[in-house]
Amino acid sequence: EYLAPILAVRVVKDLDAAIAHIGKYGSQHTDAIVTEDEAHAKRFLREVDSSSVLVNASTRFADGFEYGLGAEIGISTDKLHARGPVGLEGLTSQKYVVFGSGQIRQ
């Protein structure tokens, strides 16, 4: 996260290389693909292990308020963040999927 309108882009050979690169260097926070190939989009959604995965939409949509969760007061990049006594809800994690057609967020 750069806290500025900066986009980190890596040009790779193919979808396999993209998914491998994200798996090795990604933060598991937010990743996006720009594609017209529905099969590639579905595979990207399935195989990229991030809390927010976007298809043809700006990564700036990865925000608690945008997801309808109210004001964002914090964020976890871990899969399991519960501490102390844990019920069923504490053992679950979310993966947000966003489809777009090129929308951006200012």
mmCIF file of the C-alpha atoms, coordinates in Angstrom:
data_MODEL
# 
_entry.id   MODEL 
# 
loop_
_atom_site.group_PDB 
_atom_site.id 
_atom_site.type_symbol 
_atom_site.label_atom_id 
_atom_site.label_alt_id 
_atom_site.label_comp_id 
_atom_site.label_asym_id 
_atom_site.label_entity_id 
_atom_site.label_seq_id 
_atom_site.pdbx_PDB_ins_code 
_atom_site.Cartn_x 
_atom_site.Cartn_y 
_atom_site.Cartn_z 
_atom_site.occupancy 
_atom_site.B_iso_or_equiv 
_atom_site.pdbx_formal_charge 
_atom_site.auth_seq_id 
_atom_site.auth_comp_id 
_atom_site.auth_asym_id 
_atom_site.auth_atom_id 
_atom_site.pdbx_PDB_model_num 
ATOM 1   C CA . GLU A 1 1   ? 0.000   0.000   0.000   1.00 0.00 ? 1   GLU A CA 1 
ATOM 2   C CA . TYR A 1 2   ? 1.495   3.291   -1.111  1.00 0.00 ? 2   TYR A CA 1 
ATOM 3   C CA . LEU A 1 3   ? -1.091  5.716   0.358   1.00 0.00 ? 3   LEU A CA 1 
ATOM 4   C CA . ALA A 1 4   ? -0.996  7.489   -3.001  1.00 0.00 ? 4   ALA A CA 1 
ATOM 5   C CA . PRO A 1 5   ? -2.499  6.885   -6.458  1.00 0.00 ? 5   PRO A CA 1 
ATOM 6   C CA . ILE A 1 6   ? 0.351   4.569   -7.524  1.00 0.00 ? 6   ILE A CA 1 
ATOM 7   C CA . LEU A 1 7   ? -0.269  1.359   -9.446  1.00 0.00 ? 7   LEU A CA 1 
ATOM 8   C CA . ALA A 1 8   ? 2.155   -1.552  -9.164  1.00 0.00 ? 8   ALA A CA 1 
ATOM 9   C CA . VAL A 1 9   ? 2.133   -3.416  -12.487 1.00 0.00 ? 9   VAL A CA 1 
ATOM 10  C CA . ARG A 1 10  ? 4.124   -6.440  -13.590 1.00 0.00 ? 10  ARG A CA 1 
ATOM 11  C CA . VAL A 1 11  ? 3.977   -7.590  -17.218 1.00 0.00 ? 11  VAL A CA 1 
ATOM 12  C CA . VAL A 1 12  ? 4.190   -11.384 -17.369 1.00 0.00 ? 12  VAL A CA 1 
ATOM 13  C CA . LYS A 1 13  ? 4.106   -14.036 -20.088 1.00 0.00 ? 13  LYS A CA 1 
ATOM 14  C CA . ASP A 1 14  ? 0.698   -15.525 -19.313 1.00 0.00 ? 14  ASP A CA 1 
ATOM 15  C CA . LEU A 1 15  ? -1.932  -16.187 -16.650 1.00 0.00 ? 15  LEU A CA 1 
ATOM 16  C CA . ASP A 1 16  ? 0.136   -18.977 -15.080 1.00 0.00 ? 16  ASP A CA 1 
ATOM 17  C CA . ALA A 1 17  ? 3.041   -16.566 -14.600 1.00 0.00 ? 17  ALA A CA 1 
ATOM 18  C CA . ALA A 1 18  ? 0.729   -13.886 -13.185 1.00 0.00 ? 18  ALA A CA 1 
ATOM 19  C CA . ILE A 1 19  ? -0.791  -16.221 -10.609 1.00 0.00 ? 19  ILE A CA 1 
ATOM 20  C CA . ALA A 1 20  ? 2.659   -17.572 -9.678  1.00 0.00 ? 20  ALA A CA 1 
ATOM 21  C CA . HIS A 1 21  ? 4.047   -14.027 -9.300  1.00 0.00 ? 21  HIS A CA 1 
ATOM 22  C CA . ILE A 1 22  ? 1.155   -12.990 -7.047  1.00 0.00 ? 22  ILE A CA 1 
ATOM 23  C CA . GLY A 1 23  ? 1.533   -16.194 -5.021  1.00 0.00 ? 23  GLY A CA 1 
ATOM 24  C CA . LYS A 1 24  ? 5.223   -15.468 -4.438  1.00 0.00 ? 24  LYS A CA 1 
ATOM 25  C CA . TYR A 1 25  ? 5.280   -11.684 -4.021  1.00 0.00 ? 25  TYR A CA 1 
ATOM 26  C CA . GLY A 1 26  ? 1.696   -10.677 -3.223  1.00 0.00 ? 26  GLY A CA 1 
ATOM 27  C CA . SER A 1 27  ? 0.439   -9.415  0.129   1.00 0.00 ? 27  SER A CA 1 
ATOM 28  C CA . GLN A 1 28  ? -2.812  -11.448 0.052   1.00 0.00 ? 28  GLN A CA 1 
ATOM 29  C CA . HIS A 1 29  ? -4.611  -8.125  0.485   1.00 0.00 ? 29  HIS A CA 1 
ATOM 30  C CA . THR A 1 30  ? -5.924  -7.017  -2.925  1.00 0.00 ? 30  THR A CA 1 
ATOM 31  C CA . ASP A 1 31  ? -5.228  -8.215  -6.454  1.00 0.00 ? 31  ASP A CA 1 
ATOM 32  C CA . ALA A 1 32  ? -6.893  -7.461  -9.778  1.00 0.00 ? 32  ALA A CA 1 
ATOM 33  C CA . ILE A 1 33  ? -6.987  -8.696  -13.348 1.00 0.00 ? 33  ILE A CA 1 
ATOM 34  C CA . VAL A 1 34  ? -7.950  -6.795  -16.491 1.00 0.00 ? 34  VAL A CA 1 
ATOM 35  C CA . THR A 1 35  ? -9.252  -9.276  -19.043 1.00 0.00 ? 35  THR A CA 1 
ATOM 36  C CA . GLU A 1 36  ? -11.996 -9.956  -21.556 1.00 0.00 ? 36  GLU A CA 1 
ATOM 37  C CA . ASP A 1 37  ? -11.503 -13.719 -21.154 1.00 0.00 ? 37  ASP A CA 1 
ATOM 38  C CA . GLU A 1 38  ? -14.146 -15.045 -18.756 1.00 0.00 ? 38  GLU A CA 1 
ATOM 39  C CA . ALA A 1 39  ? -12.261 -18.308 -18.190 1.00 0.00 ? 39  ALA A CA 1 
ATOM 40  C CA . HIS A 1 40  ? -9.139  -16.351 -17.177 1.00 0.00 ? 40  HIS A CA 1 
ATOM 41  C CA . ALA A 1 41  ? -11.190 -14.181 -14.826 1.00 0.00 ? 41  ALA A CA 1 
ATOM 42  C CA . LYS A 1 42  ? -12.778 -17.204 -13.143 1.00 0.00 ? 42  LYS A CA 1 
ATOM 43  C CA . ARG A 1 43  ? -9.436  -18.963 -12.769 1.00 0.00 ? 43  ARG A CA 1 
ATOM 44  C CA . PHE A 1 44  ? -7.856  -15.800 -11.342 1.00 0.00 ? 44  PHE A CA 1 
ATOM 45  C CA . LEU A 1 45  ? -10.674 -15.512 -8.791  1.00 0.00 ? 45  LEU A CA 1 
ATOM 46  C CA . ARG A 1 46  ? -10.318 -19.163 -7.835  1.00 0.00 ? 46  ARG A CA 1 
ATOM 47  C CA . GLU A 1 47  ? -6.534  -19.338 -7.563  1.00 0.00 ? 47  GLU A CA 1 
ATOM 48  C CA . VAL A 1 48  ? -5.459  -15.946 -6.218  1.00 0.00 ? 48  VAL A CA 1 
ATOM 49  C CA . ASP A 1 49  ? -5.516  -16.142 -2.427  1.00 0.00 ? 49  ASP A CA 1 
ATOM 50  C CA . SER A 1 50  ? -6.252  -12.528 -1.483  1.00 0.00 ? 50  SER A CA 1 
ATOM 51  C CA . SER A 1 51  ? -8.965  -11.033 0.690   1.00 0.00 ? 51  SER A CA 1 
ATOM 52  C CA . SER A 1 52  ? -10.166 -8.896  -2.239  1.00 0.00 ? 52  SER A CA 1 
ATOM 53  C CA . VAL A 1 53  ? -9.929  -10.044 -5.841  1.00 0.00 ? 53  VAL A CA 1 
ATOM 54  C CA . LEU A 1 54  ? -11.187 -7.739  -8.575  1.00 0.00 ? 54  LEU A CA 1 
ATOM 55  C CA . VAL A 1 55  ? -11.961 -8.279  -12.247 1.00 0.00 ? 55  VAL A CA 1 
ATOM 56  C CA . ASN A 1 56  ? -11.877 -5.215  -14.510 1.00 0.00 ? 56  ASN A CA 1 
ATOM 57  C CA . ALA A 1 57  ? -12.284 -2.808  -11.591 1.00 0.00 ? 57  ALA A CA 1 
ATOM 58  C CA . SER A 1 58  ? -9.968  -0.495  -9.679  1.00 0.00 ? 58  SER A CA 1 
ATOM 59  C CA . THR A 1 59  ? -8.256  -1.895  -6.590  1.00 0.00 ? 59  THR A CA 1 
ATOM 60  C CA . ARG A 1 60  ? -9.367  1.297   -4.838  1.00 0.00 ? 60  ARG A CA 1 
ATOM 61  C CA . PHE A 1 61  ? -12.753 -0.395  -4.383  1.00 0.00 ? 61  PHE A CA 1 
ATOM 62  C CA . ALA A 1 62  ? -11.126 -2.696  -1.786  1.00 0.00 ? 62  ALA A CA 1 
ATOM 63  C CA . ASP A 1 63  ? -12.434 -0.744  1.181   1.00 0.00 ? 63  ASP A CA 1 
ATOM 64  C CA . GLY A 1 64  ? -14.745 -1.617  4.063   1.00 0.00 ? 64  GLY A CA 1 
ATOM 65  C CA . PHE A 1 65  ? -17.065 1.296   3.321   1.00 0.00 ? 65  PHE A CA 1 
ATOM 66  C CA . GLU A 1 66  ? -17.302 0.330   -0.364  1.00 0.00 ? 66  GLU A CA 1 
ATOM 67  C CA . TYR A 1 67  ? -18.217 -3.234  0.691   1.00 0.00 ? 67  TYR A CA 1 
ATOM 68  C CA . GLY A 1 68  ? -21.050 -1.935  2.849   1.00 0.00 ? 68  GLY A CA 1 
ATOM 69  C CA . LEU A 1 69  ? -19.292 -2.663  6.144   1.00 0.00 ? 69  LEU A CA 1 
ATOM 70  C CA . GLY A 1 70  ? -19.477 0.897   7.464   1.00 0.00 ? 70  GLY A CA 1 
ATOM 71  C CA . ALA A 1 71  ? -16.476 3.011   8.342   1.00 0.00 ? 71  ALA A CA 1 
ATOM 72  C CA . GLU A 1 72  ? -13.236 1.093   8.025   1.00 0.00 ? 72  GLU A CA 1 
ATOM 73  C CA . ILE A 1 73  ? -11.491 1.175   11.392  1.00 0.00 ? 73  ILE A CA 1 
ATOM 74  C CA . GLY A 1 74  ? -8.813  -1.376  10.641  1.00 0.00 ? 74  GLY A CA 1 
ATOM 75  C CA . ILE A 1 75  ? -7.796  -4.122  8.277   1.00 0.00 ? 75  ILE A CA 1 
ATOM 76  C CA . SER A 1 76  ? -6.274  -7.544  8.681   1.00 0.00 ? 76  SER A CA 1 
ATOM 77  C CA . THR A 1 77  ? -4.040  -9.205  6.137   1.00 0.00 ? 77  THR A CA 1 
ATOM 78  C CA . ASP A 1 78  ? -4.006  -12.447 8.115   1.00 0.00 ? 78  ASP A CA 1 
ATOM 79  C CA . LYS A 1 79  ? -6.466  -15.236 7.412   1.00 0.00 ? 79  LYS A CA 1 
ATOM 80  C CA . LEU A 1 80  ? -7.212  -15.908 11.077  1.00 0.00 ? 80  LEU A CA 1 
ATOM 81  C CA . HIS A 1 81  ? -7.221  -12.891 13.312  1.00 0.00 ? 81  HIS A CA 1 
ATOM 82  C CA . ALA A 1 82  ? -9.296  -14.094 16.255  1.00 0.00 ? 82  ALA A CA 1 
ATOM 83  C CA . ARG A 1 83  ? -7.718  -14.194 19.691  1.00 0.00 ? 83  ARG A CA 1 
ATOM 84  C CA . GLY A 1 84  ? -9.041  -15.575 22.969  1.00 0.00 ? 84  GLY A CA 1 
ATOM 85  C CA . PRO A 1 85  ? -12.245 -17.636 23.040  1.00 0.00 ? 85  PRO A CA 1 
ATOM 86  C CA . VAL A 1 86  ? -13.277 -18.328 19.455  1.00 0.00 ? 86  VAL A CA 1 
ATOM 87  C CA . GLY A 1 87  ? -16.727 -19.169 18.158  1.00 0.00 ? 87  GLY A CA 1 
ATOM 88  C CA . LEU A 1 88  ? -17.718 -20.235 14.653  1.00 0.00 ? 88  LEU A CA 1 
ATOM 89  C CA . GLU A 1 89  ? -17.670 -16.660 13.319  1.00 0.00 ? 89  GLU A CA 1 
ATOM 90  C CA . GLY A 1 90  ? -14.072 -16.235 14.489  1.00 0.00 ? 90  GLY A CA 1 
ATOM 91  C CA . LEU A 1 91  ? -13.008 -19.261 12.445  1.00 0.00 ? 91  LEU A CA 1 
ATOM 92  C CA . THR A 1 92  ? -14.281 -17.939 9.134   1.00 0.00 ? 92  THR A CA 1 
ATOM 93  C CA . SER A 1 93  ? -12.604 -15.572 6.726   1.00 0.00 ? 93  SER A CA 1 
ATOM 94  C CA . GLN A 1 94  ? -13.943 -13.533 3.850   1.00 0.00 ? 94  GLN A CA 1 
ATOM 95  C CA . LYS A 1 95  ? -12.909 -13.219 0.229   1.00 0.00 ? 95  LYS A CA 1 
ATOM 96  C CA . TYR A 1 96  ? -14.487 -10.273 -1.553  1.00 0.00 ? 96  TYR A CA 1 
ATOM 97  C CA . VAL A 1 97  ? -14.957 -10.615 -5.310  1.00 0.00 ? 97  VAL A CA 1 
ATOM 98  C CA . VAL A 1 98  ? -15.607 -7.513  -7.408  1.00 0.00 ? 98  VAL A CA 1 
ATOM 99  C CA . PHE A 1 99  ? -16.566 -7.587  -11.093 1.00 0.00 ? 99  PHE A CA 1 
ATOM 100 C CA . GLY A 1 100 ? -16.408 -4.424  -13.140 1.00 0.00 ? 100 GLY A CA 1 
ATOM 101 C CA . SER A 1 101 ? -16.117 -3.100  -16.646 1.00 0.00 ? 101 SER A CA 1 
ATOM 102 C CA . GLY A 1 102 ? -13.347 -0.594  -16.068 1.00 0.00 ? 102 GLY A CA 1 
ATOM 103 C CA . GLN A 1 103 ? -14.796 1.469   -13.218 1.00 0.00 ? 103 GLN A CA 1 
ATOM 104 C CA . ILE A 1 104 ? -12.463 3.598   -11.150 1.00 0.00 ? 104 ILE A CA 1 
ATOM 105 C CA . ARG A 1 105 ? -12.765 5.262   -7.775  1.00 0.00 ? 105 ARG A CA 1 
ATOM 106 C CA . GLN A 1 106 ? -11.451 8.796   -7.281  1.00 0.00 ? 106 GLN A CA 1 
# 
